[in-house]
Amino acid sequence: MLSRAGPYGADGMISGHRIAITQARGHAGARALLKRCQETTRDTTKGGFRVLQRHLSDVIYRALAADHHAHNDGTWTSRK
């Protein structure tokens, strides 16, 4: 069963900024999100990265959930 908590390895990547830093460096959408966050909330760079990390974790979760649904005919299964 897919859990929002996710595997600890993926959680470590998100909390460690690895994906966020890579996206901020090379993805125009991530740079725009950081700029928009800084302009609207006057947040620090660290706060902007927290917003970006949350956005990326949501994107990753939706992709995993869509993949799970595609391979299981749209039904959730639980393992016991």
C-alpha positions, 0 to 999 in steps of 0.5 A, a space after each residue: 500500500 502506498 503511504 504518504 509517509 513514503 520510504 525513509 530513503 525518499 524522505 531523506 532526499 526531500 528533507 536533504 534539499 537534494 531534489 530542491 537544489 537540483 530543481 532550483 538550479 536547472 528548472 525554470 518552474 522551480 526558480 519561478 516558484 522560489 521567486 514568487 514565494 520571495 516576492 509575495 511573502 518576503 520569506 527567506 531563501 530557506 523558507 522558499 526552499 521549504 515551500 519548494 520541497 513541499 511542492 516537490 513532495 506533493 508532485 512525487 506522491 501524485 506520480 507514485 499514486 497515479 502509477 499505483 492506480 495504473 498498475 492496479 486497475 485503480 483499486 487500492 490494495 492493502 498488504 497484511 
